[in-house]
């Protein structure tokens, strides 16, 4: 009997999605709130909104990208330090480490009789032994050496892309009122679309994610506009 080969589809780019979400979420929300707040006090000076908005996008993308870079570097350094410690323990306390490996398999429901040969096989290869302990004892995955740079560029790029959406209407309309109205409409649509796509990757309720994302962004912009109007 011929059997069709079974292909399983799993999403494996969670780190990339996380970086895009971080960058886009702040990129859509912060410049949107800033522009809305300025629109409440600058009259028809759209040039000021554009200048301030672009400055914020530049500063925000650099800060967010640098934050992502440092976070990824810290993760890589933590992994390297834990691996050095685990290698030392395998070399200096092999019996204790064998007992820890056995305990891992027992937690998965294997008996001592079945787990014993597996423990022996791992102990015969120190490299694989350490790799096993890193993943199943400490819950750490080997980080991609390019992760820090990719994370920084992804977050910064997503922030810039998101930030240009609420600012773009002010490029084309001299009236702040018109620019604000279009910016609100375009940005809320972008927030809904972004929230929906994010929800498709991170949950089974994308529309809930869409409305939550739009609500947070809209509330931030409304608060900034209201405070600016009250102070101005």
N, C-alpha and C positions, 0 to 999 in steps of 0.2 A: 504494500500500500504506500502510495506517495503522499507525503505530508508537506504541506506548504510551510516554508520557513517562517517562523513567528518573529515579527519585528515589533519591539516595544518602543514606544515613543515617550521619552522623558525630557523634561525641560532641564537643561544643564548650564544655563547662563544666568544663574541667579545673582551672581556678583555684578555682572554688567547691568542687569535690570535694576538692582539696588542703586547703583551709581547714577543711572539715568533718572530714577525716581527722585533721588536726593537733589540732583541738579535742577530738574524740571520743576519740582514742587516749589523750591525756593525761588527759582528764576521766574516763574509765573506770578508768584504771590508778592514778593518783596518789591520789585519795580512797579507792579500794578498798584500796590498800596501807596508807594511813594508818589507816583504820577497822580493818582487820585487825590492825595493829600495836597499836593502843590496846586492842582487844578482849583482847589477851593480858595486860594489866596492870591494867585498871580494875575488875575484878570485874563487878558488875552495874550500873555507872553508865553506862547507855546515853545519858543526857543529855549526859555529857561527850563521848562519841563524836559525837553529833549536833552539838553546839556546835563542836567542833574541826573536824569535817567540813565544816560550813557555812562556817566561817571560811576553810578551805583552798579551797573551791570559789569563794568570793568573791574571795580574793586571786589564785588561779590563773587565773580567767577574766579578771580585769583585766590581769594580767601577760601572759597569752597574747594577749589582744586587742590590747594596746598593742604587743606585739612584732610582730604581724601588720600593724598600722597603720604602724609605723615601717619595716618591710620594704617595704611597698607604696609608701610615700612615697619611700624611697631609690631604688626601681626607677624611679619617675616622674622623679625628679630626674636620675638617670643618663641616662635617655632624652633629657630636655630638653638636658642638657649635650652629649651626643653629636650631637644634631641641630644645635645651634649650631655645633659644630666642623665637621660635614659641610657645612653651608651655606657656611661660610667657605672650605672647600676647593673647593667647586664654583665659587665666585665667583673665587677667587684662583689655583687650579690646575686649570682645566677640562680641559687635555690629560691630566694625570695621572688625573683622575677618569674621563674617557672610557676610558682604558686599563684602569682597574679594572673598569668596567662590561663592557667587551669580554671581559676575563678571566673574569668570572662566566659569561657566555654560552658561552664556549669550554669551561668546565668541565662545562656541561650537554650538550656534544656538538655545538653549532652551529659551523658554519664561519665564518671571518671574513667571507666574502661574504654569508652570511645574517644574521649578527649586526650588520653595519655599519649597515643601515637602522634597526634597532631602537635602536642606540646613538644615532644621529642624532635619532630621534624623542624619546627620553628627554632628550637634551641640549637640545632645543628647549623643554622645560617644566621649569624649575629645581625647581619644587615636587615634581613626580613623580620627578624625578631624585634628589632628596634622599631621598624616601620609598623609592625602590628601593634606594639605597645603605644606608639604615638597616636594611632587612629582609634583603637578600641579601648585603651585605658584612659587616655587623656582627651580623646575626642578632637584631635587636631589633624587637619589635612595639610599636606605639603603645599605651601603657597607658590603661585606662579612667580618666577623671578621678575617678570615684566609687570606684575600686578600694580605696583605703586604708580608707575608712569601712566599706564592705561587708565587706572582709576582717576588720577588727577585730570587727565585730558578729557575723559568721559564726563565727569562731573562739571568741569569748567565749560565744556562745549554745550552740555544740556542746559546749564544755567544761562549762557548767552542766548541760546535758541529760545528758551522760555521767556527770558527778559525782553527780547525784541518784540514779542507779540503784543503786550500792552502798550509799548512805546510807539509802535509803528504808525498808528493813526495820527499821532501828533506831528509826524513828518510831513503829512499831506494836507492837513487842515489848519488854517490860521486861527480859527475859532477854538478856544479851549473847551467851550461847552460841547461843540460838535465832536472834537477829538475825544473828550471824556466819554460821551455817549457811545461812540463807536468802540473805544477801548474797552469799556465795560462789556459791551455785547460780544466782541471778538474774544476777550479774555475769558469770559464765563463759558463760552462755547469750547474754548481750548481746554479749560479746566475740566469740563464735563468729559471731553474726549480723552484727555490725559488720565483722569480718574477711572474711566471705563477700561482703558487699555491696561492700566496698572492693576485694576481689579481682576482682569482676565488672567494675569500672570500670578497674582498673589492670593487670590481667594476665589470662591465659587459664586460671589455676589457682585459682579462688576458694576451693576447700576447703583447699588448702594455706595460703592466706592466713588462712582462718578459724582453723585449728589453730595457726598461728604466733602470731596475735594473742592467742588464748586462753592459749597457753603463756607468752608474755611477761607478760601481766597476772597470771596465776596465780603465776608465779615471783616477781614483785615483791611480791605480797601475802604469799606464804609466807615470803619473806625478812624482810619487815617484822614479821610475827607472830613468827617465830623469834627475831629479834634482841630484840624487846620482851620476850619470855618469858625469854630468857637474862639480860638486864640486870635485868628486874624481879624 
